[in-house]
Amino acid sequence: MKLTQIRNATLLLEYAGTRFLIDPMLADKEAWEGFPGTARSHLRNPLVALPLPVETLLDVDAVIVTHTHRDHWDEAASALIPKAMQIYTQNERDAALLRRQGFTRVEPLQESNLIAGTSVTKTDGQHGSDAAYAIPEMAAFLGDACGLVFQHPDEKNLYIAGDTIWVDAYAHSLARWQPDVVVLNAGFAQVDNIGAIIMGKEDVLRTAQALPQATIVASHMEAVNHCLLSRAELREYVNAHGIADRVAIPADGESCHF
């Protein structure tokens, strides 16, 4: 398995001979405004440029979109990805959106899927607190987001948790799948008045404690305005808690091999 951190939640995954592009945000640096109603909304997104040419990112067998928030599926992705690319979405609603954008090979993920010999299981999460979802307009803004478990006899089990906070569904996925590698969207994104909508450094530690055998890969950091946890702060934190040897904090463009 080769997992390349591209930018934000965008990942390039080479797994059992299949190349996946996950959650493509392909815009040029500072192409669009910050998310309104979030921390540091005066900053323009993406905060940083892509580390690799778009042509390299599109040399894949399939794209998986865990949800269609702009920092996981943006206008540039819609414009640059070939319309005949095989794309998988979390549900039929997102699939219908991409079809309206002109894509012709879009399939919603089922709970269990077999893609080129690899088992891909869709997992649940929660993109914010219960209190946030109790506010109708916030529930509509946050929507749904899924995680992904990849399994193949020749590879380690990989769990990409997606945009979620620590909730029972996430803990259940850890216990059920016992992944060898866990990718956490760990940037601690903050929305005004409701707090974090993805994981933070304490969740990295809690995951390490729940799965002592697993390696954790920190993603979704330092690329959009409302993500406040830096790589430097996370590195200091995992060092202080004695788990640095089990937590990878890749730079944009850096690959991890498992």
Order of alpha helices (4+ residues) and beta strands (2+ residues): beta-beta-beta-alpha-beta-alpha-beta-alpha-beta-beta-beta-alpha-alpha-beta-beta-alpha-beta-beta-beta-alpha-beta-alpha-beta-beta
